[in-house]
Amino acid sequence: MTPEESAQRATAVVDDSQDVWPAPPARAGQRLYVLKEGDTFIVADAVGDVTGEGDGLFHNDTRLLSSFRLLINGAHPALLSSAVTQDNALFTANLTNRPLPPLGEVSAPEGVIHIERRRFLWDGRLYERLRLTNYSDFGIRLPLQLLFDADFRDMFEVRGQTRSRRGNLETGRIGGRSVAIRYEGLDQVQREVVLSFSHDPRRLNAQLAEFEMLLDPREHSALYVEVGDVPSQPSRERWRAGAARARWSLRGRRRRGARVRVPGRLFQAWIDRSESDLALLTTDLPTGPYPYAGIPWFSTPFGRDAVITALQTLWVDPSLARGVLKFLAIHQAVEISAFRDAEPGKIMHETRKGEMAAVNELPFGQYYGGVDTTPLFLMLAGAFEERTADRAFIDGIWPQLVAAAAWIEANIARHDGLLSYARAQATGLANQGWKDSHDSVFHADGSSPQGPIALIEVQGYAYAALRGMAQLAHERGDQAAATRWEQLAQRIAQRVEEAFWLDDLQFYALALDGAGRPCRVRSSNAGHLLFTGLPMPQRGRMVAQQLLSSAFDSGWGIRTLPMGTARFNPMSYHNGSVWPHDVALCAAGIARYGEREGVLKLLDQLFEAASEFGMRLPELFCGFERAAGEAPVAYPVACLPQAWAAGSVFLLLQECLGLRVDARRDAVVVDRPLLPNGMESLAIQSIALRQGRLDLRFRRAGGRVVVYAEHRQSTAPVHIDLRS
């Protein structure tokens, strides 16, 4: 009798008794592992368990599985190793048994059973395989338990929001080899999760499936589990077919755009992991590819995050920017809503599909409370047209671009020439820039300003947005609009230089409050201003030099605030931490004002940080001073992966190489290229041009870096503009 036959022989027993099972082990400091496919994702620990502590199986902003734990004979298996494949498709945990009870006269010692727990997501379903191998010389009876539960909590509940009432949760319905749990929310939507098994459980109830696997010496067996919205018949064939499709889908997303190749194994691993993370987070929507912000808290379309990710990666993959622009154009606000902070022309901050958003307990079903998303949207449109020369696409979204510019103009007219925000209702976000925590904007004495608030970086975004619109209008032959937008951009620049510059600090203020008083606080926000090119050259260089100074520099990257500032806290979300995307944007700004060596330094620091985080940069980490021999201090609830953190390496490399693709002129511009420290060469394969593709190689030659084309596939001449 084979092990599979032995296991299949057991008869399922529906059992509603309540057993006492061991509590999950403490997970403080333990790494969590993530898989995502479409609008479904799972977060679990190294064993593969879900315990309900911010983890779970989620779909459309709702937690389905709040518990999913594996026990062997009622005990936690011993962990050997865990990993997610390089392509982010499959998670594997290698486990082994604790001592097992005797089978006849024989007791199985620890470490004779290998348990390979392997899973993936496909088409909204979780597929799991438990492969059990007996390495002993005698037969073993292996009692195996799967403990599970479903709480159907909205993502905001999982994050800590409380609700006065919830919908109705039905007890599990048993059907053969399946158990179903159903919840009807206050939004009248029925949500159901069904667990299906390839083998007949010995016991089955609403929270337990128990199996007794008989393993002959040196033999193996496999149990297949599927979790979805309908019952299924898990099998080896279904598992293998689903795994192949999942891997093919992720690899297809990775193949979009150019590829960066470097000789250093670790640096290449950072690039590869970043590519894989962007592929993982990118969801193919009807409007095109769209990078969801991050897992677990922000696995949904965000405006700001997607635009910045698209800007970071525009030179390697313009298709991402195209998808972002199309989605945001379609979801542009067309009416006034105080609850959603919406005004005609504004670009969306975020959208949610959970119960709390559906019944308007929170405004985030489609929320517009971001003052910076609209100008960033226009910045991306201008950059996309320069990168691709896709005039037809820009023409298709031109009404939305004009509406966005009109919203900026109207907002500026109401707020003394500056783009400003003040939430319309208390349910909205108090602060509406990228640092949107409640305490992120303040005066030098630590007091909170009264609104409307004008953030320094937002003025830069507005300046760049209107200049971009002026260029687009010029190309369309609308000289009147081009002149108006260019003049408005210059007026913004003048107001910024007059109102934000602090002579005593030689820096720009964080913000202006509603009375026009500057928040006399130095912050990394000013680095974003440099990114837009607004500051006068001398002032821009002074800001760049300070951003590279020891006050801002943690040794792992630029802090959001320098040491000694009111509210500085290296463990805070926005007031002293290090955000990789923030560092990258600051680096791009620093490069723009001539501090190219500083960009190399910042690239080195983030690479070394990535090496300490398994080659995957988190959303943020703590801003403690770097100490010899110590890793950066993790921020405990940071998203990992996060799209704009993954995109940071590409923007940093672009600034080091001085690379721009100008499709309008069929030109690739390389301005004073530098290579990362210790790197002798770098290749970029398959750069998309207007009419073909191009491969470039950068190589050190003496004291400089040279570049040459290795391969061209173009029907039109390509001009390589090398500037030294």
C-alpha positions as CSV (number, residue, x, y, z in Angstrom):
1,M,0.0,0.0,0.0
2,T,1.4,3.4,-1.0
3,P,1.4,6.3,1.4
4,E,-1.2,8.1,-0.7
5,E,-3.5,5.1,-0.6
6,S,-3.0,4.8,3.2
7,A,-3.9,8.4,3.6
8,Q,-6.9,8.3,1.3
9,R,-8.3,5.3,3.2
10,A,-9.2,7.5,6.2
11,T,-12.8,8.5,6.5
12,A,-13.7,12.1,7.0
13,V,-15.4,12.8,10.3
14,V,-17.2,16.1,10.9
15,D,-16.2,17.1,14.4
16,D,-17.2,20.3,16.1
17,S,-15.3,19.6,19.3
18,Q,-13.0,22.2,20.6
19,D,-9.4,21.1,21.0
20,V,-6.7,23.0,22.8
21,W,-3.9,23.7,20.4
22,P,-0.6,25.4,21.2
23,A,-0.4,29.2,20.7
24,P,1.7,30.4,17.8
25,P,5.3,31.1,18.8
26,A,6.3,34.7,19.4
27,R,7.4,36.4,16.1
28,A,9.2,39.5,17.3
29,G,11.8,40.4,14.7
30,Q,10.9,37.5,12.5
31,R,10.8,38.1,8.8
32,L,7.4,37.9,7.0
33,Y,7.0,36.5,3.5
34,V,4.7,37.9,0.8
35,L,3.1,36.6,-2.3
36,K,0.7,38.7,-4.5
37,E,-1.3,38.1,-7.7
38,G,-3.8,40.6,-8.9
39,D,-5.9,41.9,-6.0
40,T,-5.0,38.9,-3.8
41,F,-2.0,38.7,-1.5
42,I,-0.8,36.6,1.5
43,V,1.5,37.6,4.3
44,A,2.8,34.8,6.5
45,D,5.8,33.9,8.7
46,A,8.8,31.8,8.0
47,V,6.9,28.6,8.7
48,G,4.2,29.6,6.3
49,D,1.7,30.2,9.2
50,V,-0.8,33.0,9.4
51,T,-1.6,34.1,13.0
52,G,-3.8,37.2,12.6
53,E,-1.2,39.6,13.8
54,G,-1.4,42.0,10.8
55,D,-0.9,39.0,8.4
56,G,-3.3,36.9,6.5
57,L,-4.8,36.1,3.1
58,F,-6.3,39.2,1.6
59,H,-8.5,40.0,-1.3
60,N,-9.9,43.4,-2.3
61,D,-8.9,45.0,1.0
62,T,-10.5,42.3,3.0
63,R,-8.7,39.7,5.1
64,L,-10.0,36.3,4.3
65,L,-7.8,33.9,6.3
66,S,-6.9,35.3,9.7
67,S,-5.4,32.0,10.8
68,F,-3.7,29.3,8.8
69,R,-1.4,27.1,10.9
70,L,0.3,23.8,10.4
71,L,0.9,21.4,13.3
72,I,2.5,18.0,13.3
73,N,1.0,15.8,16.0
74,G,-0.2,18.9,17.7
75,A,3.2,20.6,17.9
76,H,4.8,23.3,15.8
77,P,7.2,21.8,13.2
78,A,10.9,22.8,13.4
79,L,11.9,25.4,10.8
80,L,14.9,24.6,8.6
81,S,14.7,27.4,6.0
82,S,12.3,29.6,4.1
83,A,12.5,31.5,0.9
84,V,10.5,33.1,-1.9
85,T,11.8,32.3,-5.4
86,Q,13.7,35.1,-7.3
87,D,10.6,35.7,-9.5
88,N,8.4,36.1,-6.4
89,A,6.1,33.4,-7.6
90,L,6.5,30.6,-5.0
91,F,7.1,30.5,-1.2
92,T,8.8,27.5,0.3
93,A,9.4,26.5,3.9
94,N,11.5,23.5,4.7
95,L,10.4,22.0,8.0
96,T,11.0,18.9,10.1
97,N,9.2,17.0,12.8
98,R,9.5,17.1,16.6
99,P,9.5,13.6,18.2
100,L,6.5,11.5,17.2
101,P,4.5,8.9,19.2
102,P,5.2,5.2,18.6
103,L,3.9,3.3,15.7
104,G,3.6,-0.2,17.2
105,E,6.9,-0.5,19.1
106,V,8.7,2.3,17.3
107,S,8.9,5.9,18.3
108,A,10.0,8.4,15.6
109,P,12.7,10.7,16.7
110,E,13.1,14.3,15.8
111,G,14.3,15.2,12.3
112,V,13.3,12.2,10.3
113,I,10.4,13.7,8.4
114,H,11.0,16.5,5.9
115,I,8.0,18.7,5.3
116,E,8.2,20.9,2.2
117,R,5.5,23.6,2.5
118,R,5.2,25.3,-0.9
119,R,2.5,27.8,-2.1
120,F,1.6,30.3,-4.8
121,L,-1.3,32.5,-5.8
122,W,-3.1,32.3,-9.1
123,D,-6.5,33.6,-10.3
124,G,-7.5,34.8,-6.8
125,R,-6.7,31.4,-5.2
126,L,-4.1,30.1,-2.8
127,Y,-2.5,26.8,-3.8
128,E,-0.5,24.9,-1.2
129,R,1.4,21.6,-1.3
130,L,2.6,19.8,1.7
131,R,5.2,17.3,0.6
132,L,6.1,14.8,3.3
133,T,9.2,12.6,3.1
134,N,10.1,9.8,5.6
135,Y,13.9,9.5,5.8
136,S,13.8,6.8,8.5
137,D,14.0,3.1,8.1
138,F,10.6,2.3,9.5
139,G,7.0,3.3,8.8
140,I,5.6,6.4,10.5
141,R,2.1,7.5,11.3
142,L,2.1,11.3,10.9
143,P,-0.9,13.1,12.5
144,L,-1.1,16.5,10.7
145,Q,-3.4,19.4,11.6
146,L,-4.3,22.5,9.7
147,L,-5.9,25.2,11.9
148,F,-7.7,28.0,10.1
149,D,-10.1,30.8,10.7
150,A,-11.6,33.7,8.6
151,D,-12.5,37.0,10.1
152,F,-13.3,39.0,6.9
153,R,-11.9,42.2,8.5
154,D,-11.5,45.3,6.4
155,M,-7.9,46.3,5.9
156,F,-8.4,49.4,8.0
157,E,-9.6,47.1,10.9
158,V,-6.5,45.1,10.5
159,R,-4.5,48.3,10.8
160,G,-6.3,49.2,14.1
161,Q,-9.5,51.0,13.2
162,T,-12.5,50.0,15.4
163,R,-16.1,49.7,14.3
164,S,-19.3,50.0,16.2
165,R,-20.8,47.1,14.3
166,R,-20.0,44.5,11.7
167,G,-21.9,42.2,9.4
168,N,-22.9,38.5,10.0
169,L,-20.3,35.7,10.1
170,E,-21.6,32.2,9.3
171,T,-20.1,29.2,10.9
172,G,-18.2,26.8,8.6
173,R,-20.2,24.7,6.3
174,I,-18.8,21.2,5.7
175,G,-19.0,19.5,2.4
176,G,-16.9,16.4,1.6
177,R,-13.3,17.6,1.5
178,S,-14.2,21.3,1.8
179,V,-15.2,23.7,4.5
180,A,-16.7,27.1,3.6
181,I,-16.9,30.2,5.8
182,R,-19.2,33.1,4.8
183,Y,-19.6,36.7,5.8
184,E,-22.3,39.2,4.8
185,G,-21.1,42.7,5.3
186,L,-22.9,45.9,6.0
187,D,-22.5,46.6,2.3
188,Q,-24.8,43.7,1.5
189,V,-21.9,41.9,-0.2
190,Q,-21.5,38.2,0.6
191,R,-17.8,37.2,0.9
192,E,-16.9,33.5,1.2
193,V,-13.7,31.6,1.6
194,V,-13.6,27.9,0.9
195,L,-10.7,25.5,1.9
196,S,-10.5,22.3,-0.2
197,F,-8.2,19.3,0.4
198,S,-6.9,16.6,-1.9
199,H,-7.3,13.9,0.9
200,D,-10.3,13.0,3.1
201,P,-9.6,14.6,6.5
202,R,-9.8,12.3,9.5
203,R,-11.5,15.2,11.4
204,L,-13.0,18.3,9.9
205,N,-14.8,21.3,11.5
206,A,-15.0,25.0,11.0
207,Q,-11.5,25.6,12.3
208,L,-9.6,22.3,11.9
209,A,-8.7,19.8,9.2
210,E,-6.8,16.8,10.6
211,F,-5.1,14.1,8.5
212,E,-3.3,10.9,9.4
213,M,-0.6,10.3,6.9
214,L,1.1,6.8,6.8
215,L,4.6,7.1,5.4
216,D,6.5,3.9,4.5
217,P,10.3,4.0,5.0
218,R,12.1,6.3,2.5
219,E,8.8,7.2,0.9
220,H,6.9,10.5,0.4
221,S,3.4,11.7,0.1
222,A,1.7,15.0,-0.7
223,L,-1.3,16.8,0.5
224,Y,-2.7,19.6,-1.7
225,V,-4.8,22.5,-0.3
226,E,-6.6,25.2,-2.2
227,V,-8.3,28.4,-0.7
228,G,-10.6,30.4,-2.8
229,D,-14.2,31.6,-3.2
230,V,-15.6,28.3,-4.5
231,P,-14.8,24.6,-3.7
232,S,-12.3,22.8,-5.8
233,Q,-10.7,19.4,-6.2
234,P,-7.0,20.0,-5.4
235,S,-4.5,17.7,-7.1
236,R,-1.0,17.4,-8.4
237,E,-2.1,18.3,-11.9
238,R,-4.0,21.4,-10.8
239,W,-1.1,22.5,-8.6
240,R,1.5,22.2,-11.4
241,A,-0.7,23.9,-14.0
242,G,-1.4,26.8,-11.7
243,A,2.2,27.2,-10.7
244,A,3.3,27.3,-14.3
245,R,0.7,30.0,-15.1
246,A,1.7,32.1,-12.0
247,R,5.4,32.0,-12.9
248,W,4.7,32.7,-16.6
249,S,2.6,35.8,-15.6
250,L,5.3,37.2,-13.3
251,R,8.1,36.6,-15.8
252,G,6.1,38.3,-18.5
253,R,5.8,41.4,-16.4
254,R,9.6,41.3,-15.7
255,R,10.4,41.1,-19.4
256,R,8.8,44.5,-20.0
257,G,11.4,47.3,-20.5
258,A,15.2,47.4,-20.6
259,R,17.4,45.2,-18.6
260,V,20.4,46.3,-16.5
261,R,23.4,44.0,-16.3
262,V,26.4,44.5,-14.0
263,P,29.4,42.3,-13.2
264,G,28.9,42.4,-9.4
265,R,26.8,39.5,-8.2
266,L,25.3,41.3,-5.2
267,F,24.6,44.5,-7.0
268,Q,22.9,42.4,-9.8
269,A,20.9,40.7,-7.1
270,W,19.6,44.0,-5.9
271,I,18.6,45.0,-9.4
272,D,17.0,41.6,-10.0
273,R,15.0,41.7,-6.7
274,S,13.8,45.2,-7.5
275,E,12.7,44.1,-10.9
276,S,10.9,41.2,-9.4
277,D,9.2,43.3,-6.7
278,L,8.0,45.8,-9.3
279,A,6.6,42.8,-11.3
280,L,5.0,41.4,-8.2
281,L,3.3,44.7,-7.3
282,T,2.2,45.6,-10.8
283,T,-1.4,44.6,-11.6
284,D,-2.6,44.4,-15.2
285,L,-5.7,46.5,-15.2
286,P,-8.0,47.2,-18.2
287,T,-6.1,50.6,-18.5
288,G,-2.7,48.9,-18.5
289,P,0.0,47.9,-15.9
290,Y,-0.3,49.7,-12.6
291,P,2.1,49.4,-9.7
292,Y,0.2,48.9,-6.4
293,A,1.9,50.9,-3.6
294,G,3.0,48.2,-1.2
295,I,2.2,45.1,0.9
296,P,0.4,44.7,3.2
297,W,-1.1,48.1,3.9
298,F,-1.2,49.6,0.5
299,S,-1.9,46.8,-2.0
300,T,-4.2,49.0,-4.1
301,P,-3.9,51.8,-6.6
302,F,-2.4,54.9,-5.1
303,G,-1.9,58.0,-7.2
304,R,1.3,59.6,-5.7
305,D,3.2,56.3,-5.3
306,A,2.4,55.0,-8.8
307,V,3.4,58.3,-10.4
308,I,6.7,58.4,-8.6
309,T,7.4,54.7,-9.3
310,A,6.6,55.4,-13.0
311,L,9.0,58.4,-13.0
312,Q,11.8,56.4,-11.4
313,T,11.5,53.6,-14.0
314,L,10.4,55.7,-17.1
315,W,13.8,55.3,-18.8
316,V,13.7,51.5,-18.5
317,D,10.0,50.8,-18.9
318,P,7.7,53.6,-20.3
319,S,4.7,51.1,-20.5
320,L,4.3,51.5,-16.7
321,A,3.9,55.2,-17.0
322,R,1.4,54.8,-19.8
323,G,-0.8,52.5,-17.6
324,V,-0.6,54.9,-14.7
325,L,-1.5,57.9,-16.7
326,K,-4.5,56.1,-18.3
327,F,-5.9,54.8,-15.0
328,L,-5.5,58.2,-13.2
329,A,-7.0,60.1,-16.1
330,I,-10.1,57.8,-16.1
331,H,-10.5,58.2,-12.3
332,Q,-10.0,62.0,-12.3
333,A,-12.5,63.9,-10.0
334,V,-15.4,65.5,-11.9
335,E,-17.4,66.9,-8.9
336,I,-17.0,68.5,-5.5
337,S,-17.1,66.2,-2.5
338,A,-16.0,67.4,0.9
339,F,-16.1,63.8,2.2
340,R,-13.7,62.6,-0.5
341,D,-11.7,65.9,-0.7
342,A,-12.6,65.9,-4.4
343,E,-12.7,68.9,-6.7
344,P,-13.0,68.8,-10.5
345,G,-9.7,68.1,-12.1
346,K,-8.0,66.6,-9.0
347,I,-6.2,63.3,-9.4
348,M,-6.9,60.4,-7.1
349,H,-4.9,59.7,-4.0
350,E,-6.1,56.1,-3.4
351,T,-8.9,53.7,-4.0
352,R,-10.2,50.9,-1.8
353,K,-12.6,48.0,-2.3
354,G,-13.3,47.0,1.2
355,E,-16.5,47.1,3.3
356,M,-15.7,50.2,5.3
357,A,-15.1,52.2,2.1
358,A,-18.2,50.8,0.5
359,V,-20.5,52.0,3.3
360,N,-18.7,55.3,3.6
361,E,-17.3,54.7,7.1
362,L,-14.1,56.1,5.6
363,P,-13.7,58.2,2.5
364,F,-11.1,56.0,0.8
365,G,-13.2,54.2,-1.7
366,Q,-12.1,56.9,-4.1
367,Y,-10.2,59.6,-2.2
368,Y,-8.6,62.7,-3.5
369,G,-6.9,64.1,-0.4
370,G,-3.4,64.5,-1.9
371,V,-2.3,68.0,-2.9
372,D,0.7,66.7,-4.8
373,T,-0.8,63.9,-6.9
374,T,-2.3,66.3,-9.5
375,P,0.9,68.1,-10.4
376,L,2.9,64.9,-10.3
377,F,0.4,63.5,-12.8
378,L,1.2,66.4,-15.2
379,M,4.9,66.0,-14.6
380,L,4.7,62.3,-15.6
381,A,2.7,63.2,-18.7
382,G,5.3,65.6,-19.8
383,A,8.2,63.2,-19.1
384,F,6.4,60.4,-20.8
385,E,5.9,62.4,-24.0
386,E,9.6,63.3,-24.0
387,R,10.6,59.7,-23.4
388,T,8.3,58.1,-26.0
389,A,7.1,60.9,-28.4
390,D,3.7,59.2,-28.2
391,R,1.7,62.2,-29.2
392,A,-1.4,60.1,-29.9
393,F,-1.6,58.9,-26.3
394,I,-1.1,62.4,-24.9
395,D,-3.8,63.6,-27.3
396,G,-6.1,61.0,-25.9
397,I,-5.8,62.2,-22.3
398,W,-5.4,65.9,-23.2
399,P,-8.8,66.9,-21.7
400,Q,-7.8,65.4,-18.4
401,L,-4.4,67.1,-18.5
402,V,-6.1,70.4,-19.1
403,A,-8.6,69.8,-16.3
404,A,-5.7,69.0,-13.9
405,A,-3.9,72.2,-14.9
406,A,-7.1,74.1,-14.4
407,W,-7.4,72.7,-10.8
408,I,-3.8,73.8,-10.0
409,E,-4.5,77.3,-11.4
410,A,-7.7,77.7,-9.4
411,N,-6.0,76.4,-6.2
412,I,-3.1,78.8,-6.6
413,A,-5.5,81.7,-7.3
414,R,-7.2,81.0,-3.9
415,H,-4.0,80.7,-2.0
416,D,-1.8,83.7,-2.8
417,G,0.0,82.1,-5.7
418,L,0.9,78.8,-4.0
419,L,-0.5,75.3,-4.3
420,S,-2.0,74.6,-0.8
421,Y,-4.2,72.1,1.0
422,A,-6.7,71.9,3.9
423,R,-8.9,68.9,4.4
424,A,-12.6,69.5,4.0
425,Q,-13.7,67.1,6.7
426,A,-12.2,65.5,9.8
427,T,-12.4,62.0,8.2
428,G,-9.8,63.0,5.6
429,L,-6.0,63.2,5.9
430,A,-4.8,66.1,8.0
431,N,-1.6,66.4,6.0
432,Q,-1.8,65.8,2.2
433,G,1.7,65.7,0.9
434,W,3.8,62.6,0.8
435,K,4.6,62.9,4.5
436,D,1.0,62.5,5.4
437,S,1.2,61.5,9.0
438,H,-0.5,63.8,11.4
439,D,2.7,65.2,13.0
440,S,4.8,65.6,9.8
441,V,4.3,69.4,9.3
442,F,5.3,71.7,12.2
443,H,7.0,75.0,13.2
444,A,10.6,75.2,14.5
445,D,9.3,75.1,18.1
446,G,7.3,71.9,17.5
447,S,3.9,73.6,17.3
448,S,1.4,72.5,14.6
449,P,0.6,75.1,11.9
450,Q,-2.9,76.1,11.0
451,G,-3.9,75.7,7.3
452,P,-4.2,76.0,4.5
453,I,-0.6,74.7,4.2
454,A,1.7,75.2,1.3
455,L,4.5,72.5,1.2
456,I,7.8,73.3,-0.3
457,E,8.1,70.3,-2.6
458,V,4.6,70.7,-3.8
459,Q,5.4,74.1,-5.2
460,G,8.3,72.5,-7.2
461,Y,5.9,69.9,-8.5
462,A,3.4,72.6,-9.6
463,Y,6.3,74.5,-11.3
464,A,7.5,71.5,-13.2
465,A,3.9,70.4,-14.1
466,L,3.0,73.8,-15.6
467,R,6.3,74.0,-17.5
468,G,5.6,70.5,-18.9
469,M,2.1,71.5,-19.9
470,A,3.6,74.6,-21.6
471,Q,5.9,72.4,-23.7
472,L,3.0,70.0,-24.6
473,A,0.8,73.0,-25.6
474,H,3.7,74.4,-27.7
475,E,4.0,71.1,-29.6
476,R,0.2,71.1,-30.1
477,G,0.4,74.6,-31.6
478,D,-1.5,76.3,-28.7
479,Q,1.0,79.2,-28.1
480,A,-1.5,81.1,-25.9
481,A,-1.8,78.2,-23.4
482,A,1.9,77.5,-23.5
483,T,2.7,81.1,-22.7
484,R,0.1,81.2,-19.8
485,W,1.4,78.1,-18.2
486,E,5.0,79.1,-18.5
487,Q,4.3,82.5,-17.0
488,L,2.4,80.9,-14.1
489,A,5.3,78.5,-13.5
490,Q,7.7,81.4,-13.3
491,R,5.5,83.3,-10.8
492,I,5.4,80.2,-8.6
493,A,9.2,80.1,-8.7
494,Q,9.4,83.7,-7.7
495,R,7.0,83.3,-4.8
496,V,9.0,80.3,-3.6
497,E,12.3,82.2,-3.6
498,E,10.7,85.1,-1.8
499,A,8.5,83.3,0.8
500,F,10.4,80.0,1.5
501,W,14.0,80.9,1.5
502,L,15.6,81.2,5.0
503,D,18.7,83.3,4.8
504,D,19.9,82.3,8.3
505,L,19.6,78.6,7.5
506,Q,20.6,78.8,3.9
507,F,17.7,76.4,3.2
508,Y,14.1,76.4,2.2
509,A,11.3,76.2,4.8
510,L,9.3,73.0,5.1
511,A,6.0,74.9,4.5
512,L,4.0,78.1,4.9
513,D,1.1,78.1,7.2
514,G,-2.3,79.7,6.6
515,A,-1.0,83.1,7.8
516,G,2.0,82.9,5.4
517,R,4.5,82.2,8.2
518,P,7.3,79.8,7.2
519,C,7.8,76.5,9.1
520,R,11.5,77.2,9.7
521,V,12.4,73.5,9.5
522,R,15.0,71.9,7.3
523,S,13.7,68.7,5.7
524,S,14.3,66.3,2.9
525,N,11.3,67.9,1.2
526,A,13.7,70.5,-0.2
527,G,15.5,67.7,-2.1
528,H,12.3,67.1,-4.1
529,L,12.4,70.9,-4.9
530,L,15.9,70.4,-6.4
531,F,14.5,67.4,-8.4
532,T,12.1,69.8,-10.2
533,G,14.8,72.4,-11.0
534,L,13.0,75.3,-9.4
535,P,15.7,76.8,-7.1
536,M,18.3,79.4,-8.3
537,P,21.6,77.6,-9.0
538,Q,23.5,79.0,-6.0
539,R,20.7,78.2,-3.5
540,G,20.2,74.8,-5.0
541,R,23.9,74.0,-4.5
542,M,23.7,75.1,-0.8
543,V,20.7,72.9,-0.2
544,A,22.4,69.9,-2.0
545,Q,25.5,70.3,0.2
546,Q,23.4,70.3,3.4
547,L,21.5,67.3,2.4
548,L,24.8,65.5,2.0
549,S,26.0,66.7,5.4
550,S,26.2,64.7,8.6
551,A,23.0,66.3,10.0
552,F,20.9,64.6,7.3
553,D,23.2,61.7,6.4
554,S,22.5,58.6,8.6
555,G,25.2,56.6,6.9
556,W,22.4,54.5,5.2
557,G,20.8,57.4,3.4
558,I,19.3,60.9,3.9
559,R,17.0,61.3,6.8
560,T,13.7,63.0,6.4
561,L,14.7,65.5,9.1
562,P,18.2,66.4,10.4
563,M,19.2,65.6,13.9
564,G,18.4,68.4,16.4
565,T,15.1,69.3,14.8
566,A,12.0,69.6,16.8
567,R,10.0,66.4,16.6
568,F,13.1,64.5,15.3
569,N,12.7,60.8,16.1
570,P,14.7,58.2,14.1
571,M,12.0,55.7,14.9
572,S,9.1,57.8,13.6
573,Y,7.3,57.4,10.3
574,H,8.2,60.7,8.7
575,N,10.3,62.7,11.3
576,G,13.8,61.3,11.1
577,S,13.5,58.0,9.3
578,V,15.1,57.0,6.0
579,W,12.8,56.4,2.9
580,P,14.6,54.9,-0.1
581,H,12.4,56.7,-2.6
582,D,13.0,60.0,-0.8
583,V,16.7,59.4,-0.9
584,A,16.5,58.7,-4.7
585,L,14.5,61.9,-5.4
586,C,16.9,63.9,-3.3
587,A,19.8,62.3,-5.2
588,A,18.3,63.3,-8.5
589,G,17.9,66.8,-7.3
590,I,21.5,66.9,-5.9
591,A,22.8,65.7,-9.3
592,R,20.8,68.4,-11.0
593,Y,22.8,71.0,-9.0
594,G,26.2,69.5,-9.7
595,E,26.8,67.2,-6.7
596,R,27.3,64.0,-8.8
597,E,29.8,62.4,-6.4
598,G,27.1,62.7,-3.7
599,V,24.8,60.6,-5.8
600,L,27.4,57.8,-5.9
601,K,27.7,58.0,-2.1
602,L,23.9,57.7,-1.7
603,L,23.7,54.8,-4.2
604,D,26.4,53.0,-2.2
605,Q,24.5,53.6,1.1
606,L,21.2,52.2,-0.2
607,F,23.0,49.3,-1.8
608,E,24.6,48.4,1.5
609,A,21.2,48.9,3.3
610,A,19.6,46.6,0.7
611,S,22.3,44.0,1.4
612,E,21.2,44.0,5.1
613,F,17.5,43.6,4.1
614,G,17.9,40.5,1.8
615,M,18.5,42.7,-1.3
616,R,15.0,44.2,-0.9
617,L,14.7,47.8,0.3
618,P,11.7,48.3,2.6
619,E,9.3,51.2,2.5
620,L,11.4,52.9,5.2
621,F,13.8,52.1,8.0
622,C,14.9,53.9,11.1
623,G,17.2,56.9,10.9
624,F,19.7,56.0,13.6
625,E,23.3,56.8,13.0
626,R,25.2,54.0,11.3
627,A,27.4,52.0,13.6
628,A,30.3,49.9,12.5
629,G,29.3,46.2,12.1
630,E,25.6,46.9,12.7
631,A,22.7,46.7,10.2
632,P,20.2,49.5,9.7
633,V,17.3,49.4,12.2
634,A,14.1,48.1,10.7
635,Y,10.9,50.1,11.0
636,P,8.5,47.5,12.5
637,V,5.5,47.8,10.3
638,A,7.1,49.0,7.0
639,C,5.7,47.6,3.8
640,L,7.9,45.1,2.2
641,P,8.0,45.2,-0.8
642,Q,7.1,48.8,-1.6
643,A,6.9,49.9,-5.2
644,W,8.8,53.3,-5.0
645,A,11.4,51.7,-2.8
646,A,12.0,49.0,-5.5
647,G,12.1,51.7,-8.1
648,S,14.8,53.7,-6.3
649,V,17.7,51.8,-7.7
650,F,16.7,52.7,-11.3
651,L,16.5,56.4,-10.6
652,L,19.8,56.4,-8.8
653,L,21.5,54.5,-11.7
654,Q,20.0,56.9,-14.2
655,E,21.4,59.9,-12.3
656,C,24.8,58.2,-12.0
657,L,24.9,57.5,-15.7
658,G,23.5,60.9,-16.7
659,L,21.1,59.1,-19.0
660,R,18.1,60.6,-20.8
661,V,16.1,59.2,-23.7
662,D,14.7,62.0,-25.8
663,A,12.4,60.4,-28.3
664,R,11.4,63.7,-29.7
665,R,14.9,64.0,-31.2
666,D,15.5,60.3,-31.6
667,A,18.4,60.9,-29.2
668,V,20.0,59.2,-26.2
669,V,21.7,61.8,-24.0
670,V,24.6,60.7,-21.7
671,D,25.8,63.5,-19.6
672,R,29.1,63.0,-17.7
673,P,28.5,59.4,-16.8
674,L,29.7,57.8,-13.6
675,L,29.8,54.2,-12.5
676,P,29.0,53.0,-9.0
677,N,32.1,52.5,-6.9
678,G,34.0,49.3,-7.6
679,M,32.1,48.7,-10.9
680,E,34.1,48.5,-14.1
681,S,31.3,48.2,-16.5
682,L,27.5,48.3,-16.9
683,A,25.2,47.2,-19.7
684,I,21.7,48.3,-20.6
685,Q,19.9,45.9,-22.9
686,S,16.9,46.7,-25.1
687,I,16.3,50.4,-24.4
688,A,13.0,51.1,-26.2
689,L,13.1,53.9,-28.8
690,R,10.4,55.4,-30.9
691,Q,11.3,53.0,-33.8
692,G,13.4,50.2,-32.3
693,R,15.7,49.3,-29.5
694,L,19.2,50.0,-28.4
695,D,21.9,48.3,-26.2
696,L,24.4,50.5,-24.4
697,R,27.6,49.6,-22.5
698,F,29.4,51.8,-20.1
699,R,33.0,51.1,-19.2
700,R,35.8,52.7,-17.3
701,A,38.7,53.9,-19.4
702,G,41.4,55.6,-17.5
703,G,39.9,58.3,-15.3
704,R,36.6,58.5,-17.1
705,V,33.6,56.4,-18.2
706,V,32.9,55.8,-21.9
707,V,29.7,54.6,-23.5
708,Y,29.1,52.9,-26.8
709,A,26.2,51.2,-28.6
710,E,26.6,47.5,-28.8
711,H,23.5,46.7,-30.8
712,R,20.8,48.6,-32.6
713,Q,17.4,47.5,-33.9
714,S,16.0,50.7,-35.2
715,T,14.4,51.8,-38.5
716,A,15.5,55.4,-37.9
717,P,18.9,57.0,-37.1
718,V,19.6,57.2,-33.3
719,H,21.8,60.0,-32.1
720,I,23.9,59.3,-29.0
721,D,24.7,62.7,-27.4
722,L,27.7,62.1,-25.1
723,R,28.5,65.2,-22.9
724,S,31.6,65.5,-20.9
